[in-house]
Amino acid sequence: MKAERSNYIFVLASKCGIPLGQGKLEPMEDSSYQTFKEKYLKWAPQRDAYLLNHLSANPNLFRVHLAYTRRVLGLASQIVWYFDEIIIHDPLISFFL
């Protein structure tokens, strides 16, 4: 999986020992969280630069930016049929900083 893709976050979490099992709670070590946070904060600007380049190189796509709220993914699931791309602000950056 390419590091410039948004879904690379799951690879990063897995490499840091963050449990990703769906539907069950698993304990997470403080050191795993700290390692993930450090790597994430380093990776996020690279991902954002890739996104900016992608947006500049593909100006004819029909896209929308959705502000992050607790309901943004539900909204995105309803409008996905009408857009080529949906861009959602990264909620983790504000959480980590």
Secondary structure as GFF3:
##gff-version 3
##sequence-region A 1 97
A	DSSP	alpha_helix	8	15	.	.	.	ID=ss1
A	DSSP	alpha_helix	30	57	.	.	.	ID=ss2
A	DSSP	beta_strand	63	66	.	.	.	ID=ss3
A	DSSP	alpha_helix	72	79	.	.	.	ID=ss4
A	DSSP	three_ten_helix	80	82	.	.	.	ID=ss5
A	DSSP	beta_strand	85	88	.	.	.	ID=ss6
A	DSSP	alpha_helix	91	96	.	.	.	ID=ss7
###
